[in-house]
Amino acid sequence: MEEPMDKKSRISTTWSNLKTYYENHKKEILLGLIIFLVASLSFGLGYLANRELNHAPIIIEKSSP
């Protein structure tokens, strides 16, 4: 019967697997990070630009027939 892995060896194994995954998929991870950062920056800048314009609210009045 196998003994369950202790916490330290599980962390070591997981860390090793993550490093291997990173080494095998470095370009894809970098591309994903760049896309995420550009999208976040675009959203943030758009949000700030819209806040600074302070458009007057649109008021819709119901006319009586």
ABEGO torsion letter per residue (X at the ends): XBBBBBAAAAAAAAAAAAAAAAAAAAAAAAAAAAAAAAAAAAAAAAAAAAAAAGBBBBBBBBBBX
